[in-house]
Amino acid sequence: MTTAAKKRNDTARYLGLDLSLSPGLAVIDVKNRIPTLVYAGSVATSTDDNDAVRSSVVESFVASNIYAYRPFDLVLREDFIAGRNKRATQTIFNAWTAADRALHTYGYTVADVKPPLSPTSVKKIITGNGRAEKPEVAEAVRKLLRLPAEYKFAAGYDDSDAAAVVLAWLIRENLIDTKE
């Protein structure tokens, strides 16, 4: 556990990223093996804007949340190799670069976890189904974080997907309890 975590009464803080040009972000604390949602949010960029503008919005969104919720013990994101086409791949890596600029400004990098957290593995760990749809993932995230049933994630569920990335890693590493 890092010095930053010890200063927070042995609470570890995790930043999860679901990166696209409309990214989601989640901050989760873990104390006594219980995860608690600190923040979940997303920002929608417009396809009417060029990639440079959209990238700037992503970087600003990530940077402002790093500033607001730091320090972090670990930063996590899903693994990504290629999208359904060249353009989809470009936009994801554009978002990764924008987020990395924000992270590096504050001295953070994304953890190189092994094995990587693929979208399928995140869904499988969180819901038991590697092909789960976004609403199913959001419901499982709500339960794992002990959120009320009426808690609403943002349209598009990018914020719940970001939380799912952190929770999947915590479950895989046996760092949280999954039963109440």
C-alpha positions as CSV (number, residue, x, y, z in Angstrom):
1,M,0.0,0.0,0.0
2,T,1.4,3.4,-0.9
3,T,2.0,6.3,1.5
4,A,-1.0,8.1,-0.1
5,A,-3.3,5.2,0.8
6,K,-2.0,5.1,4.4
7,K,-2.8,8.8,4.7
8,R,-6.4,8.0,3.8
9,N,-6.8,5.6,6.8
10,D,-5.6,2.5,4.9
11,T,-8.1,3.2,2.0
12,A,-6.8,2.4,-1.5
13,R,-8.1,4.6,-4.3
14,Y,-8.5,3.4,-7.9
15,L,-9.1,5.4,-11.1
16,G,-10.9,3.5,-13.8
17,L,-11.1,4.7,-17.4
18,D,-13.4,3.6,-20.2
19,L,-11.8,5.5,-23.1
20,S,-13.3,6.7,-26.3
21,L,-13.9,10.1,-27.6
22,S,-16.9,10.2,-25.2
23,P,-15.1,8.6,-22.2
24,G,-16.3,7.4,-18.8
25,L,-14.3,7.6,-15.6
26,A,-14.8,6.1,-12.1
27,V,-13.1,6.6,-8.8
28,I,-13.5,3.8,-6.3
29,D,-12.1,3.5,-2.8
30,V,-11.5,0.2,-1.0
31,K,-11.4,0.0,2.7
32,N,-11.7,-3.3,4.6
33,R,-12.3,-5.1,1.3
34,I,-15.4,-3.1,0.6
35,P,-15.5,-1.0,-2.6
36,T,-17.2,2.5,-2.4
37,L,-18.0,4.6,-5.4
38,V,-16.5,8.1,-4.9
39,Y,-17.3,9.4,-8.4
40,A,-18.5,8.2,-11.7
41,G,-19.0,10.4,-14.7
42,S,-18.6,10.8,-18.4
43,V,-18.4,13.5,-21.1
44,A,-19.9,13.4,-24.5
45,T,-18.0,14.9,-27.4
46,S,-19.6,15.9,-30.6
47,T,-18.9,14.3,-33.9
48,D,-19.5,17.8,-35.3
49,D,-16.1,18.7,-33.8
50,N,-12.8,17.6,-35.3
51,D,-10.6,15.1,-33.5
52,A,-8.3,17.7,-32.0
53,V,-11.2,19.4,-30.2
54,R,-12.6,16.1,-29.1
55,S,-9.2,15.0,-27.8
56,S,-8.8,18.3,-25.9
57,V,-12.2,17.7,-24.2
58,V,-11.2,14.1,-23.2
59,E,-7.8,15.4,-21.8
60,S,-9.6,18.2,-19.9
61,F,-12.2,15.8,-18.5
62,V,-9.6,13.3,-17.3
63,A,-7.3,16.0,-16.0
64,S,-10.0,17.8,-14.0
65,N,-11.0,14.5,-12.3
66,I,-7.5,13.5,-11.5
67,Y,-7.0,16.9,-9.9
68,A,-10.3,16.6,-8.0
69,Y,-9.9,13.0,-6.7
70,R,-6.1,12.3,-6.4
71,P,-4.1,10.7,-5.1
72,F,-4.6,7.3,-6.7
73,D,-3.0,4.0,-5.9
74,L,-3.6,2.5,-9.3
75,V,-5.0,3.6,-12.7
76,L,-6.8,1.0,-14.8
77,R,-8.3,0.8,-18.2
78,E,-9.5,-2.0,-20.5
79,D,-7.1,-3.5,-22.9
80,F,-7.6,-2.5,-26.6
81,I,-6.0,-3.9,-29.7
82,A,-8.2,-2.9,-32.6
83,G,-11.6,-1.6,-33.4
84,R,-14.2,-2.8,-35.9
85,N,-12.5,-0.6,-38.5
86,K,-9.6,1.8,-39.0
87,R,-11.5,4.8,-37.9
88,A,-12.8,3.2,-34.7
89,T,-9.2,2.2,-33.9
90,Q,-8.0,5.7,-34.5
91,T,-10.6,7.3,-32.2
92,I,-9.8,4.9,-29.3
93,F,-6.1,5.5,-29.5
94,N,-6.7,9.2,-29.8
95,A,-8.6,9.1,-26.6
96,W,-5.9,6.9,-25.0
97,T,-3.3,9.6,-25.9
98,A,-5.4,12.4,-24.6
99,A,-5.9,10.5,-21.3
100,D,-2.2,9.6,-21.1
101,R,-1.3,13.3,-21.4
102,A,-3.6,14.2,-18.5
103,L,-2.2,11.3,-16.4
104,H,1.4,12.1,-17.1
105,T,0.8,15.8,-16.1
106,Y,0.0,14.5,-12.6
107,G,2.7,11.8,-12.6
108,Y,0.4,8.8,-13.2
109,T,0.5,6.0,-15.8
110,V,-2.0,3.2,-16.5
111,A,-1.1,0.0,-14.7
112,D,0.3,-2.7,-17.0
113,V,-1.8,-5.5,-15.5
114,K,-1.3,-9.1,-16.5
115,P,-3.3,-10.6,-17.9
116,P,-4.8,-7.5,-19.6
117,L,-8.4,-6.6,-18.8
118,S,-10.1,-7.3,-22.1
119,P,-13.7,-6.1,-22.5
120,T,-14.9,-9.7,-22.5
121,S,-13.0,-10.6,-19.3
122,V,-14.3,-7.5,-17.5
123,K,-17.9,-8.5,-18.4
124,K,-17.3,-12.1,-17.5
125,I,-15.8,-11.2,-14.1
126,I,-18.5,-8.6,-13.3
127,T,-21.7,-10.4,-14.6
128,G,-20.6,-14.0,-15.3
129,N,-21.3,-13.5,-19.0
130,G,-18.5,-12.3,-21.3
131,R,-21.2,-11.1,-23.8
132,A,-23.2,-9.1,-21.3
133,E,-24.9,-5.9,-22.5
134,K,-24.2,-2.5,-20.9
135,P,-27.4,-2.4,-18.8
136,E,-26.4,-5.8,-17.3
137,V,-22.9,-4.6,-16.5
138,A,-24.4,-1.4,-14.9
139,E,-26.7,-3.5,-12.7
140,A,-23.8,-5.8,-11.6
141,V,-21.7,-2.7,-10.8
142,R,-24.6,-1.2,-8.7
143,K,-24.8,-4.4,-6.7
144,L,-21.0,-4.7,-6.2
145,L,-20.8,-1.1,-5.1
146,R,-23.9,-1.5,-2.9
147,L,-25.6,1.4,-4.7
148,P,-29.4,1.8,-4.6
149,A,-31.4,0.3,-7.5
150,E,-32.5,3.7,-8.5
151,Y,-28.9,5.0,-8.9
152,K,-28.5,6.1,-12.5
153,F,-25.4,5.9,-14.5
154,A,-25.0,8.3,-17.5
155,A,-26.6,7.6,-20.8
156,G,-24.3,5.3,-22.7
157,Y,-23.0,3.7,-19.5
158,D,-19.4,4.8,-20.0
159,D,-19.1,5.6,-16.3
160,S,-20.4,2.2,-15.2
161,D,-18.0,0.6,-17.7
162,A,-15.1,2.5,-16.1
163,A,-16.3,1.3,-12.6
164,A,-16.5,-2.3,-14.0
165,V,-12.9,-2.2,-15.1
166,V,-11.7,-1.3,-11.6
167,L,-14.1,-3.8,-10.0
168,A,-13.1,-6.6,-12.3
169,W,-9.4,-6.1,-11.4
170,L,-10.2,-5.9,-7.7
171,I,-12.2,-9.2,-7.9
172,R,-9.6,-10.9,-10.0
173,E,-6.9,-9.9,-7.5
174,N,-9.1,-10.9,-4.5
175,L,-9.0,-7.5,-3.0
176,I,-12.7,-7.0,-2.4
177,D,-15.5,-9.1,-1.0
178,T,-18.3,-9.7,-3.6
179,K,-21.0,-10.8,-1.0
180,E,-22.7,-8.4,1.3
